[in-house]
Amino acid sequence: MSGPFLLVLTGPTGAGKTALSLALYEKYGWPILSADSRQVYRYMDIGTNKLPQAVRAQVPHYLIDVAWPDEPFSVARFVRMADEILRGQTGVWQVVGGTGFYIQGLLWGWDAIPEPSVEVRRQVQERCEAEGLSGLVAWLEEIDPLTAQRIDLKNPRRVQRALEVYLTTGRSWVSFWTGHSQGPRYPHRVVVLSAPRPVLYDRIAERTALQVAAGWLEETIFLLEKGYRPTDPGLITLGYKECIAVLEGRLPKAQLTDRIAQANRHYARRQITWARHHPYDRWVEAEGVQEQLRKVEELMGQIREA
């Protein structure tokens, strides 16, 4: 085949995307391009569940540790960087992650959106600090109700981005989503990994407990001591918000693990909903990596025979 073929492994947190991608790399040597909106940030290792550096030194991963925690990281930037990596490549590449916006943009395109001015960003940030997320949501519902119906209103950065786009362009953010009107940008297949809900929730609970025990709270302290702020794009994400609440005395430390696990369960449900409303080629609900591997190999075999 000419150019790269993208095998997309997506689905909810805890579904086993990382383990399967490593198994596929070990067997076939397919490099891995991360589609995780939090693993792009440097220093945020424990909280984003990055693989250890020793593993990444052996298995090529791309688009991890490419931004500072105080940098906004947009879909457009992700697509641009991914395109640069994939340019001139051939063979199968794995795109692995649960950030649906990134995958949508890479596979189907995303109209160019002008970057907001410093003044627009300041306007949105000041309102966030004054009124909190609920105030931003109310503002978005007033000026851009179409986008408010389509995005995760519990994600502060997503709401801020939608407001910045509207204030910069006068257009709804969703009007920039090109969907399938121009056809796919790369040949690809999308595999959604999931698991029975009780299994998924048990995995989330176990992983969250391990992350907290490994020093998630201490990692948050390190970031704050380096001068990053609680309102920076990296730190307003899942888990770090809860750690900051503990440090500010708004959440008992004893409740930290349960609160992050709860947020992860909610996030997993939203990821499943996203996947069900977007094109995919195979839904794999399996408890073990070997069964997942077998089903993906079956799909890839069908592609070769077509």
Secondary structure, DSSP 8 states (H G I E B T S, - for coil): --SEEEEEEE-STTSSHHHHHHHHHHHH---EEE--TTTTBTT--TTTT---HHHHHHS-EESSS-B-TTS---HHHHHHHHHHHHTT--EEEEEE-S-HHHHHHHHH---------HHHHHHHHHHHHHHHHHHHHHHHHHH-HHHHTTS-TT-HHHHHHHHHHHHHHSS-GGGG--TTTT--SS-EEEEEEE--HHHHHHHHHHHHHHHHHHTHHHHHHHHHHTT--TTSTTTTSTTHHHHHHHHTTSS-GGGHHHHHHHHHHHHHHHHHHHHHTS--SEEEE-SSHHHHHHHHHHHHHHHHH-
